[in-house]
């Protein structure tokens, strides 16, 4: 599977369902392992880089960063509602 960042990944497990009810969008998030390629910008990602967990918390809106934090936990999958920026 080729991810938006041009990294080839192997999906492992569903880690969350994230609902933006303002836009009527439901996103499924999977924990994946990189198996090839290097992150780079694409039509869907203007910038691509590896982040530490502290950088995720500092740089990403809560509604996006929580997906990464949830993917690293073993007690999911989680179902969360957000407004595009904050969890509700």
PAMI-878090 format. One line per field, with one value per residue: residue number from 0; residue in one letter; x, y, z of N, C-alpha, C in turn. Coordinates in steps of 0.2 Angstrom, whole numbers, plus 5000, padded with zeros to 4 digits. Layout:
BEGIN
pos	[NUM ...] $
code	[A ...] $
npx	[X ...] $
npy	[Y ...] $
npz	[Z ...] $
capx	[X ...] $
capy	[Y ...] $
capz	[Z ...] $
cpx	[X ...] $
cpy	[Y ...] $
cpz	[Z ...] $
! end
This chain:
BEGIN
pos	[0 1 2 3 4 5 6 7 8 9 10 11 12 13 14 15 16 17 18 19 20 21 22 23 24 25 26 27 28 29 30 31 32 33 34 35 36 37 38 39 40 41 42 43 44 45 46 47 48 49 50 51 52 53 54 55 56 57 58 59 60 61 62 63 64 65 66 67 68 69 70 71 72 73 74 75 76 77 78 79 80 81 82 83 84 85 86 87] $
code	[X X X X X X X X X X X X X X X X X X X X X X X X X X X X X X X X X X X X X X X X X X X X X X X X X X X X X X X X X X X X X X X X X X X X X X X X X X X X X X X X X X X X X X X X] $
npx	[5004 5003 5006 5000 5012 5021 5027 5029 5018 5013 4997 4992 4982 4966 4965 4957 4941 4936 4926 4920 4908 4903 4907 4902 4911 4919 4933 4944 4957 4973 4985 5001 5016 5031 5037 5045 5052 5054 5049 5041 5036 5019 5005 4995 5001 5010 5021 5033 5038 5047 5041 5044 5035 5033 5034 5023 5013 5015 5015 5004 4986 4974 4964 4970 4983 4979 4975 4988 4993 4983 4985 4997 4994 4988 4975 4964 4952 4948 4934 4931 4925 4926 4929 4936 4947 4948 4944 4928] $
npy	[4994 5011 5025 5042 5050 5044 5033 5016 5006 4993 4989 4986 4986 4992 5007 5018 5027 5042 5055 5069 5078 5091 5092 5080 5069 5054 5046 5032 5025 5017 5007 5006 4999 5005 4999 5002 5015 5033 5046 5060 5075 5077 5077 5077 5079 5092 5094 5082 5072 5064 5064 5067 5061 5072 5082 5080 5082 5096 5102 5098 5099 5095 5086 5079 5075 5066 5055 5049 5047 5038 5027 5022 5016 5001 4998 5000 4999 5016 5028 5043 5060 5075 5093 5096 5103 5102 5089 5084] $
npz	[5000 4996 5004 5007 5008 5000 5005 5007 5015 5027 5033 5049 5060 5064 5072 5076 5074 5068 5069 5060 5063 5059 5046 5041 5039 5041 5047 5045 5055 5053 5061 5054 5047 5040 5025 5014 5004 5005 5015 5007 4999 4991 4980 4990 5002 5007 5014 5021 5034 5048 5064 5082 5096 5105 5096 5088 5097 5099 5086 5078 5076 5089 5085 5075 5079 5090 5083 5080 5093 5098 5089 5094 5105 5114 5118 5110 5097 5095 5096 5091 5092 5083 5079 5068 5073 5087 5099 5104] $
capx	[5000 5007 5003 5000 5018 5025 5030 5025 5016 5009 4993 4992 4976 4962 4966 4952 4936 4936 4920 4919 4901 4902 4908 4899 4916 4921 4940 4946 4964 4976 4992 5005 5023 5034 5041 5049 5052 5056 5044 5042 5029 5015 4999 4991 5005 5015 5028 5033 5044 5046 5040 5044 5028 5033 5033 5016 5009 5016 5014 4997 4980 4972 4960 4975 4988 4976 4976 4994 4994 4979 4988 5002 4991 4986 4968 4959 4951 4944 4929 4931 4921 4929 4926 4941 4953 4947 4940 4922] $
capy	[5000 5017 5031 5049 5053 5040 5028 5010 5004 4987 4990 4981 4985 4998 5010 5023 5030 5049 5058 5076 5079 5097 5091 5074 5065 5049 5043 5026 5026 5010 5007 5004 4999 5007 4994 5005 5022 5038 5052 5066 5079 5074 5081 5076 5081 5098 5092 5075 5071 5060 5068 5063 5062 5078 5086 5078 5086 5103 5105 5096 5101 5090 5081 5075 5072 5061 5049 5046 5044 5032 5022 5019 5012 4994 4997 5003 5005 5022 5031 5050 5065 5082 5098 5097 5105 5100 5084 5086] $
capz	[5000 4995 5008 5004 5008 4995 5009 5006 5022 5028 5038 5054 5064 5065 5079 5078 5070 5069 5066 5060 5061 5055 5038 5039 5037 5045 5045 5049 5055 5054 5063 5049 5047 5034 5022 5009 5002 5010 5015 5002 4997 4986 4979 4996 5007 5005 5018 5024 5039 5054 5070 5088 5100 5107 5090 5086 5102 5098 5079 5075 5079 5093 5081 5070 5084 5094 5079 5081 5099 5098 5085 5098 5111 5113 5121 5105 5093 5099 5092 5094 5088 5083 5075 5063 5076 5094 5101 5107] $
cpx	[5004 5003 5004 5007 5023 5029 5026 5024 5012 5004 4993 4985 4973 4963 4961 4947 4935 4931 4920 4912 4899 4902 4905 4905 4918 4928 4941 4954 4967 4983 4996 5012 5026 5038 5045 5048 5054 5051 5046 5035 5026 5009 4995 4995 5011 5021 5027 5039 5042 5046 5041 5037 5028 5031 5026 5012 5009 5014 5007 4991 4977 4968 4964 4980 4985 4976 4982 4995 4989 4982 4994 5000 4988 4978 4963 4955 4947 4939 4929 4927 4925 4926 4931 4948 4953 4943 4934 4920] $
cpy	[5006 5023 5037 5052 5049 5035 5022 5007 4997 4989 4984 4980 4992 5000 5015 5024 5037 5052 5066 5077 5086 5096 5084 5069 5060 5046 5037 5027 5019 5011 5003 5003 5001 5001 4996 5012 5027 5044 5057 5069 5076 5079 5082 5078 5086 5097 5085 5074 5067 5065 5063 5064 5069 5083 5086 5083 5094 5106 5103 5098 5094 5084 5077 5071 5066 5054 5045 5043 5038 5026 5018 5015 5005 4993 5000 4997 5010 5025 5038 5055 5072 5087 5100 5100 5102 5094 5087 5081] $
cpz	[5000 4999 5004 5003 5004 4999 5008 5013 5022 5034 5043 5058 5064 5072 5081 5072 5072 5065 5066 5058 5058 5048 5036 5036 5043 5043 5049 5049 5057 5057 5057 5050 5040 5031 5016 5007 5007 5009 5010 5001 4992 4985 4985 5002 5005 5008 5021 5028 5044 5060 5076 5091 5102 5102 5088 5090 5100 5091 5076 5079 5083 5089 5076 5075 5088 5090 5080 5088 5101 5095 5089 5104 5109 5115 5116 5102 5097 5094 5095 5089 5089 5079 5069 5067 5083 5094 5105 5112] $
! end
